[in-house]
Amino acid sequence: MNSWMRLVMSGLVAAALNVTTFAQAPAAGNPQKAGERLERRGKADQRKGERLEKKGEAQKKAGDRLEAQGKVRAGEKLERKGERNERRGEHLEKKGTRLEKRGEKLENKSENTGQNK
């Protein structure tokens, strides 16, 4: 039992020593890089949104074809899935545009503060 207590106590001591490092605030990053990162994320979201919209349209068409073949339930399910993908794609495109604008603002802000110094 003594060795178990020693093991538990050493774990508690190690955890107590690490708590101070966890409590530290992260170092301030470069706002220029953050802006560029936001812009890239925004562009990627826009591209993904466009792909999802195209996928949704294709699913709708496939659903129509299935319904024409007499597979009504499968066709309707595919159409609903296509509509959902289209809406998700539109949402991602809007989100991407917002992120891009935010990134540009952040970059401009960091450039302006850099010029004022």
N, CA, C and O atoms as a GROMACS GRO file, in nm:
protein
  468
    1MET      N    1   0.082  -0.120   0.000
    1MET     CA    2   0.000   0.000   0.000
    1MET      C    3   0.086   0.126   0.000
    1MET      O    4   0.048   0.228  -0.055
    2ASN      N    5   0.202   0.117   0.061
    2ASN     CA    6   0.290   0.232   0.071
    2ASN      C    7   0.336   0.277  -0.068
    2ASN      O    8   0.344   0.397  -0.094
    3SER      N    9   0.366   0.182  -0.156
    3SER     CA   10   0.412   0.220  -0.290
    3SER      C   11   0.298   0.283  -0.371
    3SER      O   12   0.322   0.372  -0.453
    4TRP      N   13   0.174   0.238  -0.348
    4TRP     CA   14   0.060   0.298  -0.416
    4TRP      C   15   0.040   0.443  -0.371
    4TRP      O   16   0.013   0.531  -0.453
    5MET      N   17   0.055   0.466  -0.242
    5MET     CA   18   0.039   0.603  -0.190
    5MET      C   19   0.146   0.695  -0.249
    5MET      O   20   0.120   0.810  -0.284
    6ARG      N   21   0.268   0.641  -0.260
    6ARG     CA   22   0.378   0.720  -0.316
    6ARG      C   23   0.346   0.754  -0.462
    6ARG      O   24   0.371   0.867  -0.506
    7LEU      N   25   0.292   0.659  -0.536
    7LEU     CA   26   0.257   0.681  -0.675
    7LEU      C   27   0.148   0.789  -0.688
    7LEU      O   28   0.158   0.878  -0.773
    8VAL      N   29   0.047   0.779  -0.605
    8VAL     CA   30  -0.062   0.878  -0.609
    8VAL      C   31  -0.010   1.015  -0.572
    8VAL      O   32  -0.044   1.114  -0.636
    9MET      N   33   0.071   1.022  -0.468
    9MET     CA   34   0.124   1.152  -0.424
    9MET      C   35   0.214   1.214  -0.532
    9MET      O   36   0.209   1.335  -0.555
   10SER      N   37   0.295   1.132  -0.598
   10SER     CA   38   0.383   1.186  -0.702
   10SER      C   39   0.298   1.240  -0.818
   10SER      O   40   0.334   1.340  -0.880
   11GLY      N   41   0.187   1.172  -0.848
   11GLY     CA   42   0.098   1.221  -0.953
   11GLY      C   43   0.035   1.354  -0.915
   11GLY      O   44   0.025   1.444  -0.998
   12LEU      N   45  -0.007   1.367  -0.789
   12LEU     CA   46  -0.066   1.493  -0.744
   12LEU      C   47   0.035   1.607  -0.747
   12LEU      O   48   0.002   1.719  -0.786
   13VAL      N   49   0.159   1.577  -0.706
   13VAL     CA   50   0.264   1.680  -0.708
   13VAL      C   51   0.292   1.723  -0.852
   13VAL      O   52   0.307   1.842  -0.880
   14ALA      N   53   0.300   1.627  -0.943
   14ALA     CA   54   0.326   1.660  -1.083
   14ALA      C   55   0.213   1.746  -1.139
   14ALA      O   56   0.238   1.842  -1.212
   15ALA      N   57   0.089   1.712  -1.106
   15ALA     CA   58  -0.025   1.790  -1.154
   15ALA      C   59  -0.022   1.931  -1.097
   15ALA      O   60  -0.052   2.027  -1.168
   16ALA      N   61   0.013   1.945  -0.971
   16ALA     CA   62   0.020   2.077  -0.908
   16ALA      C   63   0.127   2.163  -0.972
   16ALA      O   64   0.109   2.284  -0.987
   17LEU      N   65   0.239   2.103  -1.009
   17LEU     CA   66   0.346   2.180  -1.073
   17LEU      C   67   0.307   2.225  -1.214
   17LEU      O   68   0.351   2.330  -1.259
   18ASN      N   69   0.225   2.146  -1.283
   18ASN     CA   70   0.186   2.180  -1.419
   18ASN      C   71   0.072   2.280  -1.425
   18ASN      O   72   0.050   2.340  -1.530
   19VAL      N   73  -0.001   2.298  -1.317
   19VAL     CA   74  -0.115   2.388  -1.317
   19VAL      C   75  -0.071   2.531  -1.351
   19VAL      O   76  -0.143   2.603  -1.420
   20THR      N   77   0.045   2.571  -1.304
   20THR     CA   78   0.091   2.708  -1.330
   20THR      C   79   0.117   2.730  -1.479
   20THR      O   80   0.092   2.839  -1.530
   21THR      N   81   0.166   2.627  -1.549
   21THR     CA   82   0.191   2.644  -1.693
   21THR      C   83   0.061   2.649  -1.771
   21THR      O   84   0.054   2.717  -1.874
   22PHE      N   85  -0.042   2.579  -1.725
   22PHE     CA   86  -0.171   2.582  -1.794
   22PHE      C   87  -0.240   2.717  -1.775
   22PHE      O   88  -0.315   2.760  -1.862
   23ALA      N   89  -0.215   2.783  -1.665
   23ALA     CA   90  -0.284   2.906  -1.633
   23ALA      C   91  -0.230   3.025  -1.712
   23ALA      O   92  -0.294   3.130  -1.716
   24GLN      N   93  -0.115   3.012  -1.774
   24GLN     CA   94  -0.056   3.124  -1.846
   24GLN      C   95  -0.136   3.154  -1.972
   24GLN      O   96  -0.186   3.064  -2.040
   25ALA      N   97  -0.148   3.283  -2.001
   25ALA     CA   98  -0.217   3.325  -2.122
   25ALA      C   99  -0.129   3.296  -2.243
   25ALA      O  100  -0.007   3.306  -2.234
   26PRO      N  101  -0.189   3.259  -2.355
   26PRO     CA  102  -0.108   3.233  -2.474
   26PRO      C  103  -0.045   3.362  -2.525
   26PRO      O  104  -0.099   3.472  -2.508
   27ALA      N  105   0.069   3.347  -2.586
   27ALA     CA  106   0.140   3.463  -2.640
   27ALA      C  107   0.057   3.526  -2.752
   27ALA      O  108  -0.010   3.456  -2.828
   28ALA      N  109   0.063   3.657  -2.760
   28ALA     CA  110  -0.013   3.728  -2.863
   28ALA      C  111   0.046   3.695  -3.000
   28ALA      O  112   0.166   3.707  -3.021
   29GLY      N  113  -0.040   3.653  -3.092
   29GLY     CA  114   0.005   3.617  -3.225
   29GLY      C  115   0.011   3.739  -3.315
   29GLY      O  116  -0.030   3.848  -3.277
   30ASN      N  117   0.062   3.719  -3.431
   30ASN     CA  118   0.072   3.826  -3.529
   30ASN      C  119  -0.065   3.846  -3.593
   30ASN      O  120  -0.117   3.754  -3.656
   31PRO      N  121  -0.125   3.965  -3.577
   31PRO     CA  122  -0.259   3.986  -3.635
   31PRO      C  123  -0.259   3.976  -3.788
   31PRO      O  124  -0.361   3.941  -3.848
   32GLN      N  125  -0.147   4.005  -3.850
   32GLN     CA  126  -0.137   3.994  -3.996
   32GLN      C  127  -0.158   3.850  -4.038
   32GLN      O  128  -0.234   3.820  -4.131
   33LYS      N  129  -0.089   3.758  -3.966
   33LYS     CA  130  -0.103   3.616  -3.998
   33LYS      C  131  -0.245   3.568  -3.970
   33LYS      O  132  -0.300   3.487  -4.045
   34ALA      N  133  -0.303   3.617  -3.862
   34ALA     CA  134  -0.439   3.577  -3.827
   34ALA      C  135  -0.536   3.620  -3.936
   34ALA      O  136  -0.627   3.546  -3.973
   35GLY      N  137  -0.516   3.741  -3.988
   35GLY     CA  138  -0.601   3.789  -4.096
   35GLY      C  139  -0.588   3.705  -4.221
   35GLY      O  140  -0.688   3.672  -4.286
   36GLU      N  141  -0.464   3.671  -4.255
   36GLU     CA  142  -0.442   3.587  -4.373
   36GLU      C  143  -0.504   3.449  -4.353
   36GLU      O  144  -0.561   3.392  -4.446
   37ARG      N  145  -0.494   3.397  -4.231
   37ARG     CA  146  -0.551   3.266  -4.202
   37ARG      C  147  -0.703   3.270  -4.218
   37ARG      O  148  -0.763   3.178  -4.274
   38LEU      N  149  -0.764   3.378  -4.167
   38LEU     CA  150  -0.909   3.392  -4.182
   38LEU      C  151  -0.949   3.401  -4.328
   38LEU      O  152  -1.049   3.342  -4.370
   39GLU      N  153  -0.871   3.474  -4.405
   39GLU     CA  154  -0.902   3.486  -4.548
   39GLU      C  155  -0.895   3.350  -4.618
   39GLU      O  156  -0.983   3.315  -4.696
   40ARG      N  157  -0.789   3.274  -4.587
   40ARG     CA  158  -0.775   3.142  -4.649
   40ARG      C  159  -0.890   3.051  -4.610
   40ARG      O  160  -0.945   2.978  -4.693
   41ARG      N  161  -0.927   3.055  -4.481
   41ARG     CA  162  -1.039   2.974  -4.433
   41ARG      C  163  -1.169   3.014  -4.505
   41ARG      O  164  -1.250   2.929  -4.541
   42GLY      N  165  -1.185   3.145  -4.525
   42GLY     CA  166  -1.304   3.193  -4.594
   42GLY      C  167  -1.311   3.146  -4.738
   42GLY      O  168  -1.416   3.103  -4.785
   43LYS      N  169  -1.198   3.153  -4.806
   43LYS     CA  170  -1.195   3.107  -4.945
   43LYS      C  171  -1.222   2.957  -4.953
   43LYS      O  172  -1.294   2.911  -5.041
   44ALA      N  173  -1.165   2.882  -4.860
   44ALA     CA  174  -1.188   2.737  -4.858
   44ALA      C  175  -1.335   2.707  -4.833
   44ALA      O  176  -1.391   2.618  -4.896
   45ASP      N  177  -1.397   2.780  -4.741
   45ASP     CA  178  -1.539   2.758  -4.714
   45ASP      C  179  -1.624   2.792  -4.835
   45ASP      O  180  -1.722   2.723  -4.865
   46GLN      N  181  -1.587   2.898  -4.906
   46GLN     CA  182  -1.662   2.934  -5.026
   46GLN      C  183  -1.653   2.822  -5.130
   46GLN      O  184  -1.754   2.783  -5.190
   47ARG      N  185  -1.532   2.770  -5.151
   47ARG     CA  186  -1.515   2.662  -5.249
   47ARG      C  187  -1.594   2.538  -5.208
   47ARG      O  188  -1.658   2.474  -5.290
   48LYS      N  189  -1.589   2.506  -5.079
   48LYS     CA  190  -1.663   2.390  -5.029
   48LYS      C  191  -1.813   2.411  -5.048
   48LYS      O  192  -1.886   2.318  -5.083
   49GLY      N  193  -1.859   2.533  -5.024
   49GLY     CA  194  -2.000   2.563  -5.042
   49GLY      C  195  -2.043   2.546  -5.186
   49GLY      O  196  -2.150   2.491  -5.214
   50GLU      N  197  -1.960   2.592  -5.279
   50GLU     CA  198  -1.992   2.576  -5.421
   50GLU      C  199  -1.999   2.427  -5.458
   50GLU      O  200  -2.088   2.385  -5.532
   51ARG      N  201  -1.903   2.350  -5.406
   51ARG     CA  202  -1.904   2.206  -5.435
   51ARG      C  203  -2.030   2.140  -5.381
   51ARG      O  204  -2.090   2.056  -5.447
   52LEU      N  205  -2.069   2.180  -5.259
   52LEU     CA  206  -2.188   2.121  -5.198
   52LEU      C  207  -2.314   2.156  -5.277
   52LEU      O  208  -2.404   2.074  -5.294
   53GLU      N  209  -2.318   2.280  -5.326
   53GLU     CA  210  -2.435   2.320  -5.406
   53GLU      C  211  -2.444   2.235  -5.533
   53GLU      O  212  -2.551   2.188  -5.569
   54LYS      N  213  -2.331   2.217  -5.600
   54LYS     CA  214  -2.330   2.135  -5.722
   54LYS      C  215  -2.371   1.992  -5.690
   54LYS      O  216  -2.447   1.930  -5.765
   55LYS      N  217  -2.319   1.941  -5.578
   55LYS     CA  218  -2.354   1.805  -5.537
   55LYS      C  219  -2.504   1.794  -5.511
   55LYS      O  220  -2.569   1.696  -5.548
   56GLY      N  221  -2.558   1.897  -5.445
   56GLY     CA  222  -2.701   1.898  -5.416
   56GLY      C  223  -2.786   1.897  -5.542
   56GLY      O  224  -2.886   1.826  -5.550
   57GLU      N  225  -2.744   1.978  -5.640
   57GLU     CA  226  -2.817   1.981  -5.766
   57GLU      C  227  -2.813   1.844  -5.835
   57GLU      O  228  -2.914   1.798  -5.888
   58ALA      N  229  -2.696   1.781  -5.832
   58ALA     CA  230  -2.684   1.649  -5.895
   58ALA      C  231  -2.772   1.546  -5.823
   58ALA      O  232  -2.832   1.460  -5.886
   59GLN      N  233  -2.777   1.557  -5.689
   59GLN     CA  234  -2.861   1.464  -5.614
   59GLN      C  235  -3.009   1.484  -5.645
   59GLN      O  236  -3.085   1.388  -5.653
   60LYS      N  237  -3.047   1.609  -5.662
   60LYS     CA  238  -3.187   1.636  -5.698
   60LYS      C  239  -3.221   1.573  -5.833
   60LYS      O  240  -3.325   1.509  -5.848
   61LYS      N  241  -3.132   1.591  -5.930
   61LYS     CA  242  -3.156   1.534  -6.063
   61LYS      C  243  -3.162   1.381  -6.055
   61LYS      O  244  -3.248   1.319  -6.118
   62ALA      N  245  -3.072   1.322  -5.976
   62ALA     CA  246  -3.072   1.177  -5.961
   62ALA      C  247  -3.202   1.131  -5.895
   62ALA      O  248  -3.256   1.026  -5.930
   63GLY      N  249  -3.251   1.209  -5.800
   63GLY     CA  250  -3.378   1.177  -5.735
   63GLY      C  251  -3.494   1.180  -5.834
   63GLY      O  252  -3.581   1.094  -5.830
   64ASP      N  253  -3.493   1.279  -5.920
   64ASP     CA  254  -3.597   1.288  -6.024
   64ASP      C  255  -3.592   1.164  -6.115
   64ASP      O  256  -3.696   1.109  -6.150
   65ARG      N  257  -3.472   1.123  -6.153
   65ARG     CA  258  -3.458   1.006  -6.240
   65ARG      C  259  -3.509   0.880  -6.170
   65ARG      O  260  -3.575   0.796  -6.231
   66LEU      N  261  -3.478   0.868  -6.039
   66LEU     CA  262  -3.526   0.752  -5.964
   66LEU      C  263  -3.678   0.750  -5.958
   66LEU      O  264  -3.741   0.644  -5.971
   67GLU      N  265  -3.737   0.868  -5.937
   67GLU     CA  266  -3.883   0.875  -5.933
   67GLU      C  267  -3.943   0.836  -6.068
   67GLU      O  268  -4.046   0.768  -6.074
   68ALA      N  269  -3.878   0.877  -6.176
   68ALA     CA  270  -3.927   0.842  -6.310
   68ALA      C  271  -3.919   0.692  -6.334
   68ALA      O  272  -3.998   0.636  -6.410
   69GLN      N  273  -3.824   0.627  -6.268
   69GLN     CA  274  -3.810   0.482  -6.282
   69GLN      C  275  -3.910   0.407  -6.194
   69GLN      O  276  -3.921   0.285  -6.201
   70GLY      N  277  -3.982   0.483  -6.111
   70GLY     CA  278  -4.082   0.418  -6.025
   70GLY      C  279  -4.034   0.398  -5.882
   70GLY      O  280  -4.109   0.346  -5.799
   71LYS      N  281  -3.912   0.439  -5.852
   71LYS     CA  282  -3.859   0.427  -5.715
   71LYS      C  283  -3.885   0.558  -5.641
   71LYS      O  284  -3.794   0.637  -5.618
   72VAL      N  285  -4.011   0.578  -5.605
   72VAL     CA  286  -4.056   0.707  -5.553
   72VAL      C  287  -3.989   0.741  -5.420
   72VAL      O  288  -3.939   0.852  -5.402
   73ARG      N  289  -3.989   0.646  -5.329
   73ARG     CA  290  -3.938   0.676  -5.195
   73ARG      C  291  -3.789   0.711  -5.200
   73ARG      O  292  -3.745   0.808  -5.137
   74ALA      N  293  -3.712   0.632  -5.273
   74ALA     CA  294  -3.568   0.658  -5.285
   74ALA      C  295  -3.544   0.792  -5.354
   74ALA      O  296  -3.453   0.866  -5.317
   75GLY      N  297  -3.625   0.822  -5.454
   75GLY     CA  298  -3.610   0.948  -5.526
   75GLY      C  299  -3.637   1.068  -5.438
   75GLY      O  300  -3.564   1.166  -5.441
   76GLU      N  301  -3.744   1.059  -5.357
   76GLU     CA  302  -3.777   1.170  -5.268
   76GLU      C  303  -3.668   1.190  -5.162
   76GLU      O  304  -3.633   1.303  -5.127
   77LYS      N  305  -3.616   1.078  -5.113
   77LYS     CA  306  -3.511   1.086  -5.012
   77LYS      C  307  -3.387   1.155  -5.070
   77LYS      O  308  -3.326   1.240  -5.005
   78LEU      N  309  -3.352   1.119  -5.191
   78LEU     CA  310  -3.235   1.178  -5.256
   78LEU      C  311  -3.259   1.326  -5.286
   78LEU      O  312  -3.167   1.408  -5.274
   79GLU      N  313  -3.381   1.360  -5.323
   79GLU     CA  314  -3.412   1.501  -5.348
   79GLU      C  315  -3.399   1.582  -5.220
   79GLU      O  316  -3.343   1.692  -5.221
   80ARG      N  317  -3.450   1.529  -5.109
   80ARG     CA  318  -3.440   1.601  -4.981
   80ARG      C  319  -3.293   1.620  -4.941
   80ARG      O  320  -3.252   1.725  -4.892
   81LYS      N  321  -3.216   1.515  -4.964
   81LYS     CA  322  -3.074   1.522  -4.933
   81LYS      C  323  -3.006   1.629  -5.020
   81LYS      O  324  -2.921   1.704  -4.973
   82GLY      N  325  -3.046   1.634  -5.146
   82GLY     CA  326  -2.990   1.735  -5.236
   82GLY      C  327  -3.025   1.876  -5.193
   82GLY      O  328  -2.941   1.966  -5.197
   83GLU      N  329  -3.151   1.895  -5.152
   83GLU     CA  330  -3.193   2.027  -5.107
   83GLU      C  331  -3.114   2.069  -4.982
   83GLU      O  332  -3.072   2.184  -4.968
   84ARG      N  333  -3.096   1.973  -4.892
   84ARG     CA  334  -3.022   2.002  -4.770
   84ARG      C  335  -2.877   2.040  -4.802
   84ARG      O  336  -2.822   2.134  -4.743
   85ASN      N  337  -2.816   1.969  -4.896
   85ASN     CA  338  -2.678   2.000  -4.935
   85ASN      C  339  -2.670   2.137  -5.001
   85ASN      O  340  -2.574   2.211  -4.980
   86GLU      N  341  -2.770   2.170  -5.081
   86GLU     CA  342  -2.770   2.303  -5.144
   86GLU      C  343  -2.776   2.413  -5.040
   86GLU      O  344  -2.702   2.511  -5.046
   87ARG      N  345  -2.867   2.397  -4.943
   87ARG     CA  346  -2.879   2.499  -4.837
   87ARG      C  347  -2.750   2.509  -4.758
   87ARG      O  348  -2.705   2.619  -4.724
   88ARG      N  349  -2.690   2.394  -4.728
   88ARG     CA  350  -2.564   2.394  -4.653
   88ARG      C  351  -2.454   2.463  -4.734
   88ARG      O  352  -2.371   2.535  -4.678
   89GLY      N  353  -2.454   2.440  -4.865
   89GLY     CA  354  -2.356   2.504  -4.951
   89GLY      C  355  -2.372   2.655  -4.954
   89GLY      O  356  -2.274   2.729  -4.948
   90GLU      N  357  -2.497   2.700  -4.963
   90GLU     CA  358  -2.522   2.845  -4.962
   90GLU      C  359  -2.475   2.906  -4.830
   90GLU      O  360  -2.412   3.012  -4.827
   91HIS      N  361  -2.506   2.836  -4.720
   91HIS     CA  362  -2.465   2.885  -4.589
   91HIS      C  363  -2.312   2.894  -4.580
   91HIS      O  364  -2.258   2.992  -4.528
   92LEU      N  365  -2.242   2.791  -4.630
   92LEU     CA  366  -2.096   2.792  -4.624
   92LEU      C  367  -2.038   2.904  -4.710
   92LEU      O  368  -1.938   2.965  -4.672
   93GLU      N  369  -2.100   2.931  -4.823
   93GLU     CA  370  -2.051   3.040  -4.906
   93GLU      C  371  -2.063   3.173  -4.833
   93GLU      O  372  -1.970   3.255  -4.834
   94LYS      N  373  -2.178   3.195  -4.768
   94LYS     CA  374  -2.197   3.319  -4.692
   94LYS      C  375  -2.095   3.329  -4.580
   94LYS      O  376  -2.038   3.435  -4.555
   95LYS      N  377  -2.075   3.216  -4.511
   95LYS     CA  378  -1.979   3.213  -4.400
   95LYS      C  379  -1.839   3.244  -4.452
   95LYS      O  380  -1.764   3.318  -4.388
   96GLY      N  381  -1.804   3.187  -4.567
   96GLY     CA  382  -1.673   3.211  -4.625
   96GLY      C  383  -1.653   3.358  -4.659
   96GLY      O  384  -1.545   3.413  -4.638
   97THR      N  385  -1.757   3.421  -4.713
   97THR     CA  386  -1.748   3.564  -4.746
   97THR      C  387  -1.727   3.646  -4.620
   97THR      O  388  -1.644   3.737  -4.617
   98ARG      N  389  -1.802   3.612  -4.516
   98ARG     CA  390  -1.787   3.686  -4.388
   98ARG      C  391  -1.647   3.670  -4.333
   98ARG      O  392  -1.586   3.768  -4.288
   99LEU      N  393  -1.594   3.547  -4.335
   99LEU     CA  394  -1.460   3.523  -4.282
   99LEU      C  395  -1.355   3.599  -4.362
   99LEU      O  396  -1.260   3.654  -4.305
  100GLU      N  397  -1.373   3.600  -4.493
  100GLU     CA  398  -1.276   3.673  -4.577
  100GLU      C  399  -1.275   3.821  -4.542
  100GLU      O  400  -1.169   3.882  -4.529
  101LYS      N  401  -1.395   3.879  -4.529
  101LYS     CA  402  -1.404   4.021  -4.495
  101LYS      C  403  -1.340   4.048  -4.360
  101LYS      O  404  -1.268   4.147  -4.343
  102ARG      N  405  -1.366   3.958  -4.263
  102ARG     CA  406  -1.308   3.977  -4.130
  102ARG      C  407  -1.156   3.971  -4.135
  102ARG      O  408  -1.087   4.049  -4.069
  103GLY      N  409  -1.104   3.878  -4.216
  103GLY     CA  410  -0.960   3.865  -4.232
  103GLY      C  411  -0.899   3.990  -4.293
  103GLY      O  412  -0.793   4.035  -4.250
  104GLU      N  413  -0.965   4.045  -4.395
  104GLU     CA  414  -0.915   4.167  -4.458
  104GLU      C  415  -0.916   4.283  -4.360
  104GLU      O  416  -0.821   4.360  -4.354
  105LYS      N  417  -1.024   4.294  -4.280
  105LYS     CA  418  -1.030   4.401  -4.181
  105LYS      C  419  -0.917   4.388  -4.080
  105LYS      O  420  -0.854   4.487  -4.044
  106LEU      N  421  -0.892   4.265  -4.036
  106LEU     CA  422  -0.787   4.242  -3.937
  106LEU      C  423  -0.651   4.277  -3.995
  106LEU      O  424  -0.567   4.337  -3.927
  107GLU      N  425  -0.629   4.240  -4.120
  107GLU     CA  426  -0.502   4.274  -4.185
  107GLU      C  427  -0.486   4.425  -4.196
  107GLU      O  428  -0.381   4.480  -4.164
  108ASN      N  429  -0.592   4.493  -4.243
  108ASN     CA  430  -0.586   4.638  -4.258
  108ASN      C  431  -0.561   4.706  -4.124
  108ASN      O  432  -0.483   4.800  -4.115
  109LYS      N  433  -0.628   4.657  -4.022
  109LYS     CA  434  -0.612   4.713  -3.889
  109LYS      C  435  -0.468   4.699  -3.841
  109LYS      O  436  -0.411   4.792  -3.785
  110SER      N  437  -0.410   4.581  -3.863
  110SER     CA  438  -0.271   4.559  -3.819
  110SER      C  439  -0.173   4.643  -3.901
  110SER      O  440  -0.072   4.689  -3.848
  111GLU      N  441  -0.204   4.663  -4.030
  111GLU     CA  442  -0.117   4.748  -4.112
  111GLU      C  443  -0.123   4.892  -4.065
  111GLU      O  444  -0.020   4.959  -4.056
  112ASN      N  445  -0.244   4.940  -4.035
  112ASN     CA  446  -0.259   5.077  -3.990
  112ASN      C  447  -0.191   5.101  -3.858
  112ASN      O  448  -0.128   5.205  -3.839
  113THR      N  449  -0.201   5.008  -3.764
  113THR     CA  450  -0.135   5.026  -3.635
  113THR      C  451   0.016   5.016  -3.651
  113THR      O  452   0.091   5.080  -3.577
  114GLY      N  453   0.062   4.937  -3.748
  114GLY     CA  454   0.204   4.929  -3.775
  114GLY      C  455   0.259   5.057  -3.833
  114GLY      O  456   0.375   5.091  -3.807
  115GLN      N  457   0.179   5.131  -3.910
  115GLN     CA  458   0.223   5.257  -3.968
  115GLN      C  459   0.225   5.367  -3.864
  115GLN      O  460   0.306   5.459  -3.872
  116ASN      N  461   0.136   5.359  -3.766
  116ASN     CA  462   0.128   5.463  -3.664
  116ASN      C  463   0.245   5.459  -3.567
  116ASN      O  464   0.270   5.559  -3.500
  117LYS      N  465   0.316   5.349  -3.558
  117LYS     CA  466   0.424   5.337  -3.460
  117LYS      C  467   0.545   5.413  -3.500
  117LYS      O  468   0.645   5.412  -3.428
   0.00000   0.00000   0.00000
